[in-house]
Amino acid sequence: MTDTSVGHKVGILDAAHRRLTAAAMCLVAVVAYNNLSVSAALPSIGDDFGSLRWLPWVVTVELLASAVATLAAGPVIDALGTRRVARAAMVGFGVSCLICGFAPSLAALIAGRALQGLMAGTIFAAVLVTVGLGYPAELRPRAYAANSAVWGVMGVAGPALAAIVIGFGEWPWVFHVNLPFVAFAMAAGWSIFPERQDGAPSLRIDGRGLVIVIAFTITVLVGLSEPTVRSLAPLAIGALIAVVYLRHATNSLDPILRREHLFARRYRYIHLTAVFSVLGGITSNTFLPVWMKAAQGASSAGAAFSVVWLTVGWTTGAFVSSRIAEVRRIEAAITFGAGVLMVGASIVAAGVLGDLAVGVVFAGFVIVGIGVGSVSTGSLALMQSRATPNEMGRSNSAFQFLRTLGFAFGAALGGLAMFGTAASRFGSADAVRDLLSDEAVAASADLVAAVDDGFGLSAVIGLACAVVCVVASRAVAAGRGLRHQEASAR
C-alpha cells in the first residue's frame, strides 16, 4: 500500500482501528462472496434436489431478503447501536451458512438463503455506518474506497473460489467456506464496533410500509416464477399492492420509502438506468452455469467458473466509470456504460442464438459487465450528488433497494425463460435435471435444444433491458443540470 492508503493511515492510529478495519473488510468480503458466487453452485444444487422450477429462488430469495434488510437496518442501527446489530448479524449469518450447507431439501436451502440475505444486508449496512462513526472524517472517503476495492476483488475471486470448491468438493462447501471468515470477523470486531450513540432515537420502523413492500416484492417474484396464465394473478395483485403502498407513503409521516426518493425528477431516471442495467446483465448471467452444464456439456467446475466473466467486466467498469467521471461529467460515465452494456448484450444474444463459439459468449459477458459496472458506479455517485445531506441515508436506501430488486427480478426472469421453455415442451422443468449431473447420461437432443432456446430467450430479455437502459441514460444526461437547479431551489 502507499502512504496514503487506508490501511497505512489507520495503522498509525491504534490497534482498535486496525481490528475495526480487519473486521469490516472481512465482512464486506463475505457479503460480496455470498452475493456473487452462489450461481456457480446452481447446477450441482439442481442435480441434488431437482424441483428446478424453484431453483431460481436460491438466488432471488437472498436478494429479496437483502433488499428488505437494507431498508429496515438503518433505524435499528440508529436505535440499538452498530455493535449490537453487527454482533447479531454476524452470528445469524454464521447460522444461515450452516443451515444452507446442511439443507436436506430445496425448501430448507431457500429458507436458509432467506436468513442469509437478511443477515448479509444488515451486515453491509452496519459496515457503512461503522465507517461514518469509527473513522476520522479525513479517512472516511478512503475507507469507502477500500470497501469498493474489496467488493471488486471478490467479484473476481469469489466466483473463482466457488468454482474451485465445486471442482474439489460438494456444493455445501460453497456455504461452509464462509464460516472461518465470519469467525475471524467476530473475533476481530466483537467489542470494537461503535456502540449506541448518545441521544440516539428510540426504535421506530414503518412496520406497515415494510410489510407492504415485502408483500409487493414476493407476489411479483411468484408471478415471474411460473410461465402460465396463473402467473397473471400474482402480478395483478402486486400492482394493486404497489398502489396501496403509494397511498400509505402519501399519508404516513415517516414512510420507509418516501415517494420523492422514488419518483422525484432528480432521481427517477437514475433509478431506471441502474435497475435496467442490472436486469440487462443478470437476467442471462445468473443461469450461465446451468446453460454451460446442460447445453454445452461442461464439467461442474467449468460451468461454475463461467460466472467469473461478468464480474471481471463489472470490476473493470467500476474503475473506468470513476476515471471518466474525474475528467468529464458523471452523466458521461453513465451513458458510456449503457452503450457498452447494449453492445455486450447484443454479442451474448447473437452468440447464443447463432450457436457461435462459447468464447464469443464469454467475451460478450465481459463487455456486459463493463457496462453494468460503469452504470452502477456512476448512478450511485450521481444520485448522491443530487441528494441533500439530511436525506442522504433514505435516498441511498431507496437506490440500493431498487437496485437489489433489479438483481432479484433479473434472476427470476432468467429462470422463467430457461426453465419455462423446458416446462412448456416437456411438461416439467425437472426434465433438465439429468443434464446437470456429472454422470454420463443419454441426453435428449430436444431437451438440450430446449435449454439452449431458453437461455437464448433470457439473453434476448437482457438485450431488451439494455435498450431501455440506454434510453433512460439519455434522460439522465438531459437532466444534468438538476444537481445545481434543485439544490438551489432547496
C-alpha positions in Angstrom: 0.0 0.0 0.0 1.0 3.6 -0.5 1.5 6.0 2.4 -2.0 7.5 1.6 -3.8 4.2 1.8 -6.5 3.4 4.4 -4.5 0.6 5.9 -1.4 2.7 6.4 -3.3 5.7 7.9 -5.4 3.5 10.1 -2.4 1.6 11.1 -0.7 4.6 12.6 -3.7 5.3 14.8 -4.1 2.4 17.2 -4.8 -1.3 17.5 -8.5 -0.7 17.8 -8.7 0.9 14.3 -6.6 -1.9 12.9 -9.0 -4.5 14.3 -12.0 -2.5 13.1 -10.6 -2.3 9.6 -9.8 -6.0 9.5 -13.3 -7.0 10.8 -15.1 -4.6 8.4 -13.1 -5.7 5.3 -13.6 -9.3 6.1 -17.3 -8.8 6.5 -17.5 -6.9 3.1 -15.6 -9.8 1.5 -18.1 -12.4 3.0 -21.1 -10.4 1.8 -19.7 -9.9 -1.7 -18.8 -13.6 -2.0 -22.3 -14.5 -0.8 -23.9 -12.3 -3.4 -21.8 -13.2 -6.3 -20.8 -16.8 -6.1 -23.9 -19.0 -5.4 -24.9 -19.0 -9.1 -21.8 -21.2 -9.6 -23.4 -23.9 -7.5 -26.8 -23.9 -9.1 -26.1 -26.9 -11.5 -25.0 -29.1 -8.6 -27.9 -28.0 -6.4 -30.3 -28.7 -9.2 -28.8 -32.1 -9.7 -29.1 -33.0 -6.0 -32.6 -31.7 -5.3 -34.4 -31.4 -8.6 -37.6 -29.3 -8.4 -35.9 -27.0 -10.9 -38.9 -24.7 -11.1 -37.9 -23.4 -7.6 -34.1 -23.3 -8.3 -34.1 -19.6 -9.2 -35.4 -18.9 -5.6 -32.0 -19.9 -4.3 -30.7 -16.7 -5.7 -33.8 -14.4 -5.7 -34.9 -15.0 -2.1 -31.5 -14.0 -0.8 -31.6 -10.8 -2.9 -35.2 -10.1 -1.7 -34.2 -10.5 1.9 -31.1 -8.4 1.5 -33.2 -5.6 -0.1 -35.6 -5.7 2.9 -32.7 -5.7 5.4 -31.3 -2.6 3.6 -34.5 -0.7 4.3 -35.0 -1.9 7.8 -31.5 -1.9 9.2 -30.9 1.9 9.3 -33.5 2.7 12.0 -32.4 -0.4 14.0 -28.7 0.6 13.9 -29.5 4.1 14.9 -31.6 3.0 17.9 -29.6 0.0 19.2 -26.1 0.8 18.1 -23.8 -0.7 15.5 -22.1 -3.1 17.9 -25.3 -4.9 19.0 -26.7 -5.1 15.5 -23.3 -6.3 14.0 -23.0 -9.0 16.6 -26.4 -10.3 16.0 -26.0 -10.2 12.2 -22.6 -12.0 12.3 -24.0 -14.8 14.5 -27.1 -15.0 12.3 -25.0 -15.2 9.2 -22.9 -18.0 10.5 -26.1 -19.9 11.5 -27.5 -19.3 8.0 -24.4 -20.8 6.4 -24.8 -24.0 8.5 -28.5 -24.2 7.5 -27.7 -23.8 3.8 -24.8 -26.3 3.9 -26.7 -29.0 5.7 -30.1 -28.3 4.0 -31.9 -31.6 3.4 -34.2 -30.2 0.7 -34.5 -27.3 -1.7 -37.2 -25.7 0.6 -34.7 -25.8 3.5 -32.0 -24.3 1.4 -34.3 -21.5 0.3 -35.2 -20.8 3.9 -31.5 -20.7 4.8 -30.8 -18.3 1.9 -33.6 -16.0 3.1 -31.9 -15.8 6.5 -28.6 -15.3 4.8 -29.9 -12.4 2.8 -31.4 -10.7 5.9 -28.1 -11.0 7.8 -25.9 -10.0 4.8 -28.0 -6.9 4.2 -27.8 -5.9 7.8 -24.0 -6.6 7.9 -23.4 -4.3 4.9 -25.5 -1.6 6.4 -23.6 -1.9 9.7 -20.2 -1.7 7.9 -21.2 1.5 6.1 -22.4 3.1 9.4 -19.2 1.9 11.1 -17.1 3.8 8.6 -19.0 7.0 9.4 -18.8 6.5 13.2 -15.5 4.7 13.7 -13.1 6.7 11.5 -11.9 10.3 11.5 -13.6 12.4 8.8 -10.4 12.6 6.6 -10.2 8.8 6.4 -13.8 8.1 5.5 -13.6 8.5 1.7 -10.7 6.1 1.5 -12.4 3.7 3.8 -15.4 3.7 1.4 -13.0 3.2 -1.4 -11.5 0.2 0.4 -14.9 -1.3 0.7 -15.4 -0.9 -3.0 -11.9 -2.4 -3.7 -12.7 -5.5 -1.6 -16.0 -5.9 -3.3 -14.3 -5.7 -6.7 -11.6 -8.2 -5.8 -14.3 -10.6 -4.5 -16.2 -10.0 -7.7 -13.4 -11.9 -9.5 -12.1 -14.1 -6.7 -15.4 -15.1 -5.2 -16.8 -17.0 -8.2 -13.4 -18.4 -8.9 -13.2 -19.7 -5.3 -16.7 -21.2 -5.7 -15.7 -22.9 -8.9 -12.6 -24.4 -7.2 -14.8 -25.6 -4.3 -17.3 -27.2 -6.7 -14.3 -28.9 -8.5 -12.9 -30.5 -5.4 -15.9 -31.0 -3.2 -19.7 -30.8 -3.0 -21.8 -27.7 -3.3 -22.5 -27.3 0.5 -18.9 -26.2 0.8 -19.7 -23.1 -1.1 -21.6 -22.0 2.1 -19.3 -23.7 4.6 -16.3 -21.8 3.3 -17.8 -18.6 4.8 -17.5 -19.8 8.4 -13.8 -19.2 9.1 -14.1 -15.7 7.7 -17.1 -14.9 9.8 -15.3 -16.4 12.8 -12.3 -14.1 12.2 -14.6 -11.0 11.8 -16.4 -11.9 15.0 -13.0 -12.3 16.9 -11.7 -9.0 15.5 -14.8 -6.9 15.7 -16.9 -8.3 18.6 -16.0 -5.5 21.0 -14.7 -2.9 18.6 -17.7 -1.8 16.5 -19.2 1.5 17.6 -21.7 1.4 20.5 -25.0 3.2 20.7 -24.6 6.9 20.3 -25.7 9.4 23.0 -29.1 10.8 22.2 -29.9 8.0 19.8 -33.6 7.9 18.8 -35.9 5.2 20.1 -36.5 2.3 17.7 -39.2 3.2 15.2 -39.8 1.4 11.9 -42.5 1.9 9.5 -43.7 -1.7 10.0 -46.8 -1.3 7.9 -44.9 0.1 5.0 -42.2 -2.6 5.3 -44.9 -5.4 5.2 -46.5 -3.8 2.1 -43.1 -3.6 0.4 -42.3 -7.2 1.2 -45.8 -8.4 0.0 -45.3 -6.5 -3.3 -41.9 -8.0 -3.9 -42.9 -11.6 -3.1 -46.1 -11.5 -5.2 -44.2 -10.2 -8.2 -41.5 -12.8 -7.8 -44.1 -15.5 -7.6 -45.7 -14.2 -10.7 -42.4 -14.3 -12.5 -41.6 -17.9 -11.4 -44.3 -19.6 -13.4 -44.9 -19.2 -17.2 -48.6 -19.8 -17.2 -51.8 -17.8 -17.2 -52.0 -18.3 -13.5 -48.9 -16.0 -13.1 -51.1 -13.1 -14.1 -53.0 -13.2 -10.8 -49.9 -12.5 -8.6 -48.7 -9.9 -11.0 -52.0 -8.1 -10.9 -52.0 -8.4 -7.1 -48.5 -6.9 -7.0 -49.7 -3.9 -9.0 -52.6 -3.4 -6.5 -50.2 -3.7 -3.6 -47.9 -1.0 -5.2 -50.9 1.4 -5.3 -51.6 0.6 -1.7 -48.0 1.5 -0.7 -48.1 4.7 -2.7 -51.2 5.8 -0.7 -49.5 4.7 2.5 -46.4 6.7 1.6 -48.6 9.8 1.0 -50.4 9.6 4.3 -47.6 8.4 6.6 -45.4 10.8 8.4 -42.3 8.7 8.1 -42.7 6.0 5.4 -39.9 3.5 4.9 -39.7 4.6 1.3 -40.6 8.2 0.5 -42.3 9.0 -2.8 -39.9 11.7 -3.6 -36.9 9.4 -3.2 -38.6 7.1 -5.8 -40.1 9.5 -8.3 -38.6 12.9 -7.9 -37.3 14.2 -11.2 -33.7 14.3 -9.9 -33.9 10.6 -9.1 -36.3 8.7 -11.2 -34.2 8.3 -14.4 -31.1 7.4 -12.3 -33.2 4.6 -10.7 -34.4 3.4 -14.1 -31.0 3.4 -15.6 -29.4 1.5 -12.7 -32.2 -1.1 -12.4 -32.3 -1.9 -16.1 -28.5 -2.1 -16.3 -28.7 -4.8 -13.6 -31.5 -6.5 -15.5 -29.6 -6.4 -18.7 -26.7 -8.3 -17.1 -28.2 -10.5 -14.5 -31.1 -12.0 -16.5 -28.9 -14.3 -18.5 -25.7 -14.4 -16.4 -27.4 -16.0 -13.4 -28.1 -19.2 -15.3 -25.0 -19.2 -17.5 -23.5 -22.1 -15.4 -26.7 -24.1 -15.9 -26.6 -23.5 -19.7 -22.9 -24.4 -19.8 -23.6 -27.7 -17.9 -26.8 -28.7 -19.5 -26.4 -27.4 -23.1 -22.7 -27.2 -23.6 -21.7 -30.3 -21.6 -19.2 -28.5 -19.4 -17.9 -30.1 -16.2 -19.4 -28.8 -12.9 -16.1 -26.9 -12.2 -16.0 -25.4 -15.7 -19.7 -24.4 -15.5 -19.1 -22.8 -12.1 -16.1 -20.8 -13.4 -18.2 -19.2 -16.2 -19.8 -16.7 -13.8 -16.3 -15.0 -13.5 -16.5 -13.3 -16.9 -19.3 -10.8 -16.0 -17.6 -9.9 -12.6 -14.3 -9.3 -14.3 -16.0 -6.8 -16.6 -18.0 -5.4 -13.7 -14.9 -4.6 -11.7 -13.2 -3.1 -14.8 -16.3 -1.0 -15.5 -16.4 0.4 -12.0 -12.8 1.6 -12.4 -13.4 3.0 -15.9 -16.5 4.9 -14.7 -14.7 6.6 -11.9 -11.9 7.7 -14.3 -14.4 9.1 -16.8 -16.2 11.0 -14.0 -12.9 12.6 -13.0 -12.2 14.1 -16.4 -15.8 14.6 -17.6 -19.3 14.6 -16.0 -20.7 11.6 -14.1 -23.5 11.5 -16.7 -20.9 10.8 -19.4 -19.8 7.7 -17.5 -23.4 6.5 -17.2 -24.2 6.9 -20.9 -20.9 5.3 -21.8 -21.8 2.3 -19.6 -25.3 2.0 -21.1 -23.9 1.9 -24.6 -21.3 -0.7 -23.7 -24.0 -2.8 -22.0 -26.1 -2.8 -25.1 -23.1 -3.9 -27.3 -22.2 -6.7 -24.9 -25.8 -7.9 -24.6 -26.1 -8.0 -28.4 -22.9 -10.1 -28.5 -24.3 -12.5 -25.9 -27.7 -12.9 -27.7 -26.0 -13.3 -31.1 -23.6 -15.8 -29.7 -26.2 -18.0 -28.0 -28.9 -17.8 -30.8 -26.3 -18.1 -33.5 -24.6 -21.1 -31.9 -21.3 -19.3 -32.1 -18.2 -20.3 -30.1 -18.6 -20.2 -26.3 -15.7 -17.8 -26.2 -17.8 -15.3 -28.0 -20.5 -15.5 -25.3 -17.9 -15.2 -22.6 -16.5 -12.1 -24.3 -20.0 -10.6 -24.5 -20.4 -11.1 -20.8 -17.2 -9.3 -20.0 -18.4 -6.4 -22.1 -21.8 -6.6 -20.4 -20.0 -6.4 -17.0 -18.1 -3.3 -18.1 -21.4 -1.7 -18.9 -23.2 -2.7 -15.7 -20.2 -1.7 -13.6 -19.9 1.7 -15.2 -23.7 2.5 -14.9 -23.9 1.2 -11.3 -20.9 3.2 -10.1 -21.9 6.3 -12.0 -25.6 6.2 -10.9 -24.7 5.9 -7.2 -22.3 8.8 -7.4 -24.8 11.0 -9.4 -27.7 10.1 -7.0 -25.6 11.2 -4.0 -24.6 14.4 -5.7 -28.3 15.2 -6.2 -29.3 14.5 -2.6 -29.1 16.9 0.3 -27.1 15.8 3.4 -30.2 15.4 5.5 -31.8 12.9 3.0 -28.7 11.0 2.1 -29.5 8.0 4.2 -33.0 7.5 2.9 -32.2 8.3 -0.7 -29.3 5.8 -0.6 -31.6 3.2 0.9 -34.2 3.7 -1.9 -31.5 3.4 -4.5 -29.9 0.3 -3.1 -33.4 -1.3 -2.5 -34.4 -0.7 -6.2 -31.0 -1.9 -7.4 -31.2 -5.1 -5.4 -34.7 -5.7 -6.7 -33.1 -5.5 -10.2 -30.9 -8.4 -9.2 -33.9 -10.4 -7.8 -36.2 -9.7 -10.8 -33.3 -10.4 -13.2 -32.7 -13.8 -11.7 -36.4 -14.5 -11.7 -36.8 -13.6 -15.4 -33.8 -15.7 -16.4 -35.2 -18.7 -14.6 -38.6 -18.1 -16.1 -37.1 -18.0 -19.6 -34.8 -21.1 -19.2 -37.0 -23.4 -17.1 -40.3 -22.1 -18.5 -39.1 -23.1 -22.0 -38.3 -26.6 -20.9 -41.6 -26.9 -18.9 -43.6 -25.8 -21.9 -42.1 -28.6 -24.1 -41.8 -31.4 -21.6 -44.4 -30.7 -19.0 -41.9 -30.1 -16.2 -38.6 -28.2 -15.8 -37.4 -31.2 -13.8 -36.6 -32.9 -17.1 -33.4 -30.8 -17.2 -32.1 -32.4 -14.0 -30.4 -35.3 -15.8 -28.3 -32.8 -17.8 -26.9 -31.3 -14.6 -25.3 -34.5 -13.4 -21.7 -35.3 -14.0 -22.7 -38.9 -14.6 -22.9 -39.9 -18.2 -26.5 -39.9 -19.4 -28.1 -40.2 -22.8 -29.2 -36.6 -23.4 -32.2 -36.0 -25.5 -31.4 -33.6 -28.3 -34.8 -32.0 -27.9 -34.1 -31.4 -24.2 -30.7 -29.8 -24.9 -32.3 -27.7 -27.5 -35.0 -26.5 -25.0 -32.3 -25.4 -22.6 -30.4 -23.7 -25.4 -33.5 -21.9 -26.6 -34.5 -20.9 -23.0 -31.1 -19.4 -22.4 -31.3 -17.6 -25.7 -34.6 -16.2 -24.6 -33.0 -14.9 -21.4 -30.3 -13.3 -23.5 -32.9 -11.5 -25.6 -34.7 -10.3 -22.5 -31.4 -9.0 -21.2 -30.8 -7.2 -24.5 -34.3 -5.6 -24.3 -33.5 -4.3 -20.8 -30.2 -3.0 -22.1 -32.0 -0.9 -24.7 -34.3 0.5 -22.0 -31.2 1.4 -20.0 -29.7 3.3 -23.0 -33.0 5.3 -23.3 -33.1 6.0 -19.6 -29.4 7.1 -19.6 -30.1 9.7 -22.2 -32.9 11.1 -20.0 -30.3 11.2 -17.1 -27.8 13.1 -19.4 -30.6 15.5 -20.5 -31.2 16.4 -16.8 -27.6 17.0 -15.9 -28.3 20.5 -14.6 -30.7 19.1 -11.9 -28.0 18.9 -9.3 -27.5 22.6 -9.4 -31.0 23.8 -10.1 -32.7 21.7 -7.5 -30.0 22.2 -4.9 -30.5 26.0 -5.3 -34.3 25.6 -5.1 -34.0 23.6 -1.8 
